[in-house]
Amino acid sequence: EPRAAVTTDVISRSTDTPSETKPTDACKTYTVPADHPRYIVIPEMSGSGCVVRVGIDQHGAIAVPDNIYTAGWYVKSALPGRPGLSVIDGHISGRYNQDAIFQYLSRLKSGDQFTVTLGSGTILQYQVFKVQSVPLDSAVGVLLTKDPAVTSQLNLITCGGVYDKKIGLYDHRVIVSAKLMNQ
C-alpha cells in the first residue's frame, strides 16, 4: 500500500495481517478529540507513532491496531492523564517487517520515561514502575490491574515469548506499567 492511512474510527476487528506501511504523512494531519491520546514517544526504545482508538474485537478481546506502526488506546479504559487505568496496545512485529511500534517494549525498565500527546497538544509524561512478561492466559488479569498507590496509571502491552505457529499467537504478553508524572 503506497500510503498508509490512520483511522479515526474505533477499531473493533483484529487482523492477522495488519498494514506494514508507515503512516508518516498521515500522522502529521491525524486529529483526535482534545482529551484523547494522539501520539506516543518512547525514547528508550526509539518507538513512536500515532495512537488510534480500539474497542473489543470479534474474539471478545481488546482489538489491536490495523497498522504495526500505530498504538491503540482501549476506549473502555480511562483517558490518559485522568485518574484510573489507561491501556495502550501495539504490535511487536509484522509478517515482513520487524520494526513495529512496540518491538522493544520488553527492554524498558523501572524509571524509564515516555510521553503521550493528547489531541489538545498537551504532553503527558509517564514513568515506568513495572515491566512484566506474563503467560497469555494470565495477561488480561495483569493488564487490567491498577496499582492502588498510583492515581493515573497507563499500561502498555504487546506480544512476547515464543510464537506458536499452531495457534498463531505468542505465548506471553509484555506489560509495562507507568505512572503519570506531571499531575
TIFI-976282 format. One line per 10 residues: number of its first residue (from 1); their letters; for each residue x, y, z of N, C-alpha, C. Coordinates in steps of 0.02 Angstrom, whole numbers, plus 50000, padded with zeros to 5 digits. Each point is the difference from the previous one (the first is absolute). Layout:
<atoms>
NUM	A	X/Y/Z/X/Y/Z/X/Y/Z; ...
</atoms>
This chain:
<atoms>
1	EPRAAVTTDV	50043/49942/50000/49957/50058/50000/50045/50062/50000; 49993/50042/49952/50046/50056/49992/49995/50053/50055; 49940/50011/50027/49991/50051/50052/49954/49972/50053; 50027/49989/50059/49959/49973/50055/49958/50056/50030; 49938/49983/50015/49955/50048/50033/49997/49985/50074; 49981/50049/50040/49989/49991/50071/49926/50011/50012; 49966/49949/50023/49927/50004/50007/49980/50040/50062; 49944/50035/49994/49972/50035/50057/49942/49959/50029; 49983/49944/49968/49947/49956/50025/50028/49957/50057; 49957/49975/50043/50021/49953/50052/50009/49932/49966
11	ISRSTDTPSE	50060/49972/50008/50014/49935/49969/49968/49946/50043; 49958/49959/49969/49964/49947/50036/50010/49933/49966; 50050/49996/49958/50016/49937/49966/50076/49993/49997; 50025/49947/50031/50072/49987/49997/50016/49960/49937; 50059/50011/49972/50020/49964/49940/50069/49968/50010; 50010/49944/49967/50065/49966/50002/50049/50032/49950; 49974/50044/49958/50042/50032/49949/49992/50076/50002; 50024/50032/50055/49995/50073/50003/50046/50032/49948; 49984/50062/49982/50042/50037/49953/50070/50006/50026; 50049/49997/49955/50070/50008/50019/50031/50060/49964
21	TKPTDACKTY	49958/50047/49980/50023/50062/49970/49997/50055/50052; 50055/50034/50012/50002/50053/50050/49955/50058/49979; 49954/50021/50045/49955/50055/49983/50031/50068/50017; 50061/50012/49979/50037/50060/50017/49962/50064/49984; 49978/50008/49938/49963/50060/49981/49933/50004/50035; 49966/49943/50008/49934/50000/50031/50004/50022/50073; 50054/49984/50035/50006/50020/50070/50006/50076/50008; 50024/50033/49949/50007/50073/50004/49933/50035/50001; 49950/49972/49967/49935/50032/49995/49946/49965/50040; 50016/49946/50034/49953/49961/50039/49975/50041/50060
31	TVPADHPRYI	49934/50003/50008/49971/50036/50056/49954/49956/50041; 49997/50014/50065/49957/49965/50047/49969/50052/50046; 49948/49983/50038/49974/50047/50050/50056/50024/50047; 49992/50059/50027/50051/50033/50041/50025/49957/50058; 49956/49959/50031/50020/49961/50058/50021/49928/49984; 50002/49982/49936/50020/49933/49979/50074/49997/49983; 50031/49942/50010/50071/49993/49980/50008/50002/49924; 50049/50036/49977/50013/50008/49928/50066/49970/49978; 50051/50005/50042/50067/49979/49981/50038/49975/50061; 50042/49949/49993/50040/49974/50054/50073/49999/49978
41	VIPEMSGSGC	50045/50019/50046/50073/49999/49987/50034/49965/50058; 50037/49946/49985/50037/49963/50051/50073/50002/49981; 50038/50050/50024/50069/50010/49979/50046/49940/50014; 49990/49966/50056/50044/49945/50018/49999/49943/49950; 49948/49995/49960/49996/49946/49951/49991/50027/49929; 50010/50065/49992/49993/50032/49935/49932/49985/49968; 49948/49997/50041/49933/49987/49975/49957/50061/50003; 49964/50012/49946/49952/50056/49999/49949/49988/49946; 49941/50029/50009/49949/49993/49949/49933/50027/50023; 49955/50004/49952/49931/50022/50014/49966/49949/50046
51	VVRVGIDQHG	49953/50026/50039/49959/49957/50043/49929/50002/49973; 49975/49942/49978/49932/49993/49975/49956/49974/50057; 49935/49999/49989/49954/49975/50050/49982/49928/49984; 50000/49957/50052/49982/49930/49992/49946/49981/50051; 49956/49954/49979/49948/49975/50044/50010/49925/50010; 49945/49965/50005/50002/49927/50006/49992/49970/49930; 50041/49949/49986/49999/49971/49932/49953/49941/49994; 50002/49968/49943/49956/49944/49984/50011/49939/50044; 50056/49998/50037/50015/49944/50044/49985/50016/50073; 49974/50060/50014/49985/50021/50068/50061/50026/50037
61	AIAVPDNIYT	50053/50016/49964/50062/50026/50030/50008/50073/49980; 50047/50034/50032/50015/50069/49980/50030/49997/49930; 49972/50039/49954/50023/50000/49931/50071/50027/49995; 50035/49981/49948/50067/50026/49987/49997/50048/49941; 50046/50047/49998/50001/50048/49944/50005/49964/49933; 49976/50033/49947/50001/49970/49933/50065/50017/49962; 50049/50028/50036/50065/50017/49971/50052/49986/50054; 50056/49968/49982/50050/49982/50050/50038/50061/50027; 49991/50057/49969/50035/50060/50021/49956/50048/50042; 49938/49979/50014/49957/50041/50043/49985/49961/50064
71	AGWYVKSALP	49985/50038/50053/49980/49970/50063/49924/50008/50006; 49969/49963/50045/49928/50003/50007/49979/50013/50072; 49965/50055/50012/49973/50015/50066/49933/49965/50007; 49992/49959/50052/49939/49964/50013/49948/50049/50027; 49947/50012/49962/49951/50052/50015/49959/49988/50063; 50000/49939/50026/49964/49986/50062/50045/50009/50061; 50062/50020/49989/50045/50015/50055/49999/50076/50011; 50030/50022/50055/50001/50071/50016/50039/50039/49947; 49983/50062/49991/50038/50044/49956/50069/50011/50031; 50054/49997/49962/50065/50015/50028/50000/50069/50033
81	GRPGLSVIDG	50032/50004/50058/50002/50063/50037/49945/50007/50052; 49950/49958/49995/49945/50002/50048/50010/49946/50053; 49966/50006/50057/50005/49946/50050/49974/49935/49971; 50033/49946/50019/49980/49934/49978/50053/49965/49959; 49980/49949/49965/50046/49958/49960/49987/50009/49926; 50050/50021/49963/49997/50004/49927/50039/49941/49971; 49979/49978/49942/50033/49944/49966/50015/50020/49928; 50063/49989/49979/50020/50010/49931/50036/49937/49977; 49977/49972/49943/50033/49940/49973/50034/50016/49934; 50043/49955/49978/50035/50009/49937/50034/49935/49980
91	HISGRYNQDA	50018/49997/49937/50031/49940/49972/50074/49996/50017; 50025/49938/50004/50072/49988/50011/50035/49994/49932; 49963/49977/49949/50029/49993/49933/49943/49989/49951; 50019/49997/49937/49952/49983/49948/50023/49936/49967; 49966/49981/49948/50019/49940/49963/50067/50008/49964; 50012/50061/49973/50061/50012/49961/50047/50049/50034; 49973/50047/50038/50041/50050/50034/50003/49986/50075; 50059/50007/50027/50010/49985/50071/50003/50063/50043; 49992/50059/49971/50010/50062/50037/49934/50032/50022; 49954/49961/50026/49935/50025/50021/50008/50047/50060
101	IFQYLSRLKS	49948/50037/50015/50002/50053/50051/50023/49975/50069; 49980/49940/50021/50019/49974/50066/50050/49942/49995; 50040/49999/49947/50049/49947/49990/50046/49991/50061; 50021/50054/50030/50048/49997/50056/49969/50016/50067; 49935/49992/50007/49966/50016/50063/50030/49962/50059; 50020/49939/49989/50027/49959/50055/50066/50027/50027; 50033/50044/49963/50064/50028/50022/49992/50058/50049; 49939/50026/50007/49990/50054/50048/50012/49975/50070; 50019/50046/50044/50012/49982/50069/49972/50054/50046; 49993/49983/50062/49974/50047/50049/50041/50065/49999
111	GDQFTVTLGS	49966/50056/49998/50033/50065/49997/50001/50031/49931; 49994/49959/49947/49998/50027/49932/49937/50044/49992; 50005/50049/49956/49944/50046/49990/49979/50002/49926; 49937/50017/49990/49974/50009/49932/49943/50052/50003; 49979/50022/49941/49947/50051/49998/49941/49977/49957; 49943/50027/50017/49939/49992/49960/49974/50071/49987; 49991/50017/49937/49974/50065/49981/49925/49993/49987; 49962/50044/50031/49927/50000/49991/49981/50040/49938; 49938/49995/49979/49976/50037/49943/50006/50075/50009; 50000/50024/50062/50006/50072/50015/50072/50025/49992
121	GTILQYQVFK	50047/49953/49995/50071/50018/49998/50034/49992/50068; 49961/49989/50053/50027/49989/50067/50043/49937/49999; 50060/50005/50029/50045/49942/50003/50001/49973/50071; 49982/49936/50006/49999/49965/50064/50065/49960/50007; 50033/50007/50056/50063/49965/50014/49986/49941/50046; 50020/49940/49980/49991/49940/50040/50067/49970/50019; 50001/49967/50059/50060/49966/50023/49983/49927/50014; 50039/49955/49971/49990/49928/50008/50015/49980/50073; 49956/49959/50029/50014/49973/50066/50000/49923/50002; 49978/49968/49945/50001/49927/49999/49998/49976/49928
131	VQSVPLDSAV	50041/49947/49986/50000/49967/49934/49992/49926/50014; 49951/49968/49968/49986/49930/50012/49991/49962/49934; 50021/49938/49999/49984/49954/49946/49956/49946/50032; 49937/49996/49978/49953/49954/50032/49972/49952/49948; 49984/49939/50023/49969/49952/49953/49935/50027/49971; 49986/49981/49940/49942/50024/49963/49936/49994/50041; 49991/49944/50035/49938/49989/50037/49993/50043/50062; 50053/50033/50022/49998/50045/50058/50002/50074/49979; 50009/50014/49937/50013/50068/49977/49944/50049/50014; 49938/49982/49989/49945/50047/50010/49996/50022/50073
141	GVLLTKDPAV	50006/49952/50046/49998/50017/50071/50054/50048/50020; 50061/49989/49975/50056/50044/50016/49990/50068/49966; 49981/49999/49936/49991/50062/49962/49949/50047/50032; 49947/49972/50027/49946/50042/50026/50005/50011/50076; 50058/49987/50029/50011/50012/50071/50035/50067/50010; 49970/50042/50041/50028/50066/50015/50032/49999/50069; 50059/50029/50005/50034/50007/50064/49961/50052/50042; 49977/49982/50059/49960/50047/50040/50038/50063/50021; 50065/49998/49999/50040/50058/50020/50010/50050/49943; 49979/49981/49939/50009/50042/49941/49932/50030/49980
151	TSQLNLITCG	49997/50066/49996/49937/50033/49982/49983/49991/49926; 50048/50014/49956/49989/49995/49928/50052/49953/49971; 49978/49939/49983/50045/49948/49976/49987/49985/49927; 50053/49986/49963/49995/49980/49930/50037/49934/49991; 49965/49949/49976/50031/49936/49986/50007/49993/49924; 50061/49983/49979/50014/49986/49930/50006/49924/49993; 49976/49973/49943/50003/49927/49991/50017/49983/49928; 50040/49947/49993/50015/49971/49934/50013/49925/50009; 50010/49966/49946/50015/49929/50002/50071/49988/50025; 50012/49940/50025/50066/49981/50023/50006/49925/50004
161	GVYDKKIGLY	50058/49977/50020/50010/49928/50006/50013/49968/49933; 49973/49941/49990/50011/49960/49940/49937/49998/49957; 50010/50007/49935/49943/49997/49954/49981/49927/49988; 49936/49984/50011/49974/49932/49990/49965/49999/49932; 50032/49969/49951/49973/49998/49931/49933/49964/49997; 49989/49951/50043/49938/49962/49999/49939/50044/50014; 50006/50042/50051/49943/50043/50018/50007/50071/49973; 50058/50017/49974/50011/50066/49971/50005/50056/50051; 50025/49984/50059/50007/50050/50054/50066/49992/50037; 50023/50054/50029/50057/49996/50046/49974/49973/50067
171	DHRVIVSAKL	50043/49964/50037/49977/49969/50062/50003/50045/50062; 50027/50061/49993/50004/50047/50056/49979/50070/49976; 49989/50043/50048/49988/50071/49986/50048/50040/50044; 50028/50053/49971/50043/50046/50037/49954/50057/50022; 50000/50014/50064/49958/50053/50027/50044/50049/50039; 49998/50063/49980/50038/50053/50032/49951/50045/50036; 50010/50009/50065/49957/50044/50040/50038/50065/50015; 49966/50057/49990/50031/50065/50010/49952/50047/50036; 50029/50049/50035/49959/50049/50036/50011/50069/49970; 49946/50039/50002/50003/50069/49975/50044/50042/50045
181	MNQ	50047/50037/49970/50047/50040/50038/49977/50072/50007; 49970/50030/49950/49983/50071/50002/49926/50011/50018; 49984/49989/50065/49931/50009/50022/49990/50068/50030
</atoms>
